[in-house]
C-alpha cells in the first residue's frame, strides 16, 4: 500500500513537472 502511495505521488509530481516544462521553455525562448 505504501509503495502504491509513493508511486501515485511520483506520478502526480511528474505530471506537474511536465505541465511546468512548457511554460519554462516559453520563458527561456
Biopython code that builds the backbone (N, CA, C, O; Angstrom):
import numpy as np
from Bio.PDB.StructureBuilder import StructureBuilder

atoms = [
    (1, "UNK", "N", (0.845, -1.205, 0.000)),
    (1, "UNK", "CA", (0.000, 0.000, 0.000)),
    (1, "UNK", "C", (0.880, 1.255, 0.000)),
    (1, "UNK", "O", (0.613, 2.219, -0.718)),
    (2, "UNK", "N", (1.930, 1.218, 0.820)),
    (2, "UNK", "CA", (2.823, 2.387, 0.864)),
    (2, "UNK", "C", (3.468, 2.600, -0.505)),
    (2, "UNK", "O", (3.564, 3.727, -0.991)),
    (3, "UNK", "N", (3.904, 1.506, -1.116)),
    (3, "UNK", "CA", (4.540, 1.614, -2.433)),
    (3, "UNK", "C", (3.571, 2.249, -3.430)),
    (3, "UNK", "O", (3.969, 3.065, -4.261)),
    (4, "UNK", "N", (2.301, 1.867, -3.338)),
    (4, "UNK", "CA", (1.303, 2.446, -4.257)),
    (4, "UNK", "C", (1.184, 3.939, -4.019)),
    (4, "UNK", "O", (1.111, 4.721, -4.967)),
    (5, "UNK", "N", (1.164, 4.338, -2.748)),
    (5, "UNK", "CA", (1.048, 5.766, -2.429)),
    (5, "UNK", "C", (2.234, 6.532, -2.983)),
    (5, "UNK", "O", (2.081, 7.625, -3.529)),
    (6, "UNK", "N", (3.421, 5.952, -2.840)),
    (6, "UNK", "CA", (4.628, 6.617, -3.354)),
    (6, "UNK", "C", (4.552, 6.721, -4.871)),
    (6, "UNK", "O", (4.883, 7.760, -5.443)),
    (7, "UNK", "N", (4.119, 5.656, -5.518)),
    (7, "UNK", "CA", (4.017, 5.659, -6.979)),
    (7, "UNK", "C", (3.037, 6.736, -7.433)),
    (7, "UNK", "O", (3.289, 7.439, -8.411)),
    (8, "UNK", "N", (1.927, 6.861, -6.726)),
    (8, "UNK", "CA", (0.944, 7.887, -7.087)),
    (8, "UNK", "C", (1.540, 9.270, -6.890)),
    (8, "UNK", "O", (1.335, 10.156, -7.720)),
    (9, "UNK", "N", (2.278, 9.466, -5.796)),
    (9, "UNK", "CA", (2.890, 10.771, -5.528)),
    (9, "UNK", "C", (3.870, 11.121, -6.638)),
    (9, "UNK", "O", (3.907, 12.257, -7.109)),
    (10, "UNK", "N", (4.665, 10.136, -7.054)),
    (10, "UNK", "CA", (5.643, 10.381, -8.129)),
    (10, "UNK", "C", (4.908, 10.707, -9.428)),
    (10, "UNK", "O", (5.322, 11.594, -10.174)),
    (11, "UNK", "N", (3.828, 9.996, -9.694)),
    (11, "UNK", "CA", (3.062, 10.243, -10.916)),
    (11, "UNK", "C", (2.520, 11.665, -10.913)),
    (11, "UNK", "O", (2.560, 12.354, -11.933)),
    (12, "UNK", "N", (2.013, 12.102, -9.764)),
    (12, "UNK", "CA", (1.481, 13.464, -9.676)),
    (12, "UNK", "C", (2.600, 14.481, -9.878)),
    (12, "UNK", "O", (2.417, 15.491, -10.557)),
    (13, "UNK", "N", (3.764, 14.203, -9.280)),
    (13, "UNK", "CA", (4.890, 15.138, -9.433)),
    (13, "UNK", "C", (5.329, 15.199, -10.880)),
    (13, "UNK", "O", (5.597, 16.282, -11.402)),
    (14, "UNK", "N", (5.407, 14.040, -11.543)),
    (14, "UNK", "CA", (5.839, 14.011, -12.942)),
    (14, "UNK", "C", (4.842, 14.794, -13.799)),
    (14, "UNK", "O", (5.236, 15.488, -14.736)),
    (15, "UNK", "N", (3.557, 14.680, -13.477)),
    (15, "UNK", "CA", (2.546, 15.428, -14.241)),
    (15, "UNK", "C", (2.745, 16.919, -14.031)),
    (15, "UNK", "O", (2.662, 17.699, -14.980)),
    (16, "UNK", "N", (3.010, 17.322, -12.782)),
    (16, "UNK", "CA", (3.221, 18.746, -12.509)),
    (16, "UNK", "C", (4.444, 19.243, -13.274)),
    (16, "UNK", "O", (4.423, 20.335, -13.842)),
    (17, "UNK", "N", (5.501, 18.446, -13.288)),
    (17, "UNK", "CA", (6.728, 18.862, -13.976)),
    (17, "UNK", "C", (6.464, 19.010, -15.466)),
    (17, "UNK", "O", (6.886, 19.994, -16.073)),
    (18, "UNK", "N", (5.776, 18.052, -16.061)),
    (18, "UNK", "CA", (5.509, 18.112, -17.496)),
    (18, "UNK", "C", (4.654, 19.335, -17.815)),
    (18, "UNK", "O", (4.822, 19.951, -18.867)),
    (19, "UNK", "N", (3.741, 19.689, -16.916)),
    (19, "UNK", "CA", (2.882, 20.849, -17.154)),
    (19, "UNK", "C", (3.669, 22.135, -16.981)),
    (19, "UNK", "O", (3.328, 23.155, -17.579)),
    (20, "UNK", "N", (4.741, 22.098, -16.154)),
    (20, "UNK", "CA", (5.536, 23.306, -15.920)),
    (20, "UNK", "C", (6.601, 23.487, -17.002)),
    (20, "UNK", "O", (6.949, 24.619, -17.335)),
    (21, "UNK", "N", (7.126, 22.387, -17.557)),
    (21, "UNK", "CA", (8.195, 22.483, -18.553)),
    (21, "UNK", "C", (7.808, 23.383, -19.732)),
    (21, "UNK", "O", (8.601, 24.250, -20.097)),
    (22, "UNK", "N", (6.637, 23.221, -20.340)),
    (22, "UNK", "CA", (6.242, 24.068, -21.480)),
    (22, "UNK", "C", (6.343, 25.538, -21.134)),
    (22, "UNK", "O", (6.850, 26.320, -21.938)),
    (23, "UNK", "N", (5.873, 25.940, -19.957)),
    (23, "UNK", "CA", (5.910, 27.354, -19.581)),
    (23, "UNK", "C", (7.350, 27.803, -19.412)),
    (23, "UNK", "O", (7.697, 28.928, -19.773)),
    (24, "UNK", "N", (8.205, 26.921, -18.859)),
    (24, "UNK", "CA", (9.615, 27.277, -18.664)),
    (24, "UNK", "C", (10.284, 27.457, -20.028)),
    (24, "UNK", "O", (11.064, 28.389, -20.223)),
    (25, "UNK", "N", (9.980, 26.569, -20.962)),
    (25, "UNK", "CA", (10.585, 26.664, -22.294)),
    (25, "UNK", "C", (10.172, 27.972, -22.948)),
    (25, "UNK", "O", (10.998, 28.640, -23.571)),
    (26, "UNK", "N", (8.916, 28.344, -22.816)),
    (26, "UNK", "CA", (8.427, 29.588, -23.415)),
    (26, "UNK", "C", (9.161, 30.773, -22.805)),
    (26, "UNK", "O", (9.528, 31.711, -23.513)),
    (27, "UNK", "N", (9.377, 30.734, -21.491)),
    (27, "UNK", "CA", (10.062, 31.836, -20.823)),
    (27, "UNK", "C", (11.504, 31.929, -21.315)),
    (27, "UNK", "O", (12.011, 33.027, -21.544)),
    (28, "UNK", "N", (12.163, 30.788, -21.479)),
    (28, "UNK", "CA", (13.556, 30.789, -21.936)),
    (28, "UNK", "C", (13.651, 31.355, -23.346)),
    (28, "UNK", "O", (14.587, 32.094, -23.653)),
    (29, "UNK", "N", (12.705, 31.021, -24.195)),
    (29, "UNK", "CA", (12.755, 31.483, -25.570)),
    (29, "UNK", "C", (12.338, 32.941, -25.607)),
    (29, "UNK", "O", (12.306, 33.547, -26.678)),
]
sb = StructureBuilder()
sb.init_structure("model")
sb.init_model(0)
sb.init_chain("A")
sb.init_seg("    ")
for serial, (resi, resn, name, xyz) in enumerate(atoms, 1):
    if name == "N":
        sb.init_residue(resn, " ", resi, " ")
    sb.init_atom(name, np.array(xyz, "f"), 0.0, 1.0, " ", f" {name:<3s}", serial, name[0])
structure = sb.get_structure()
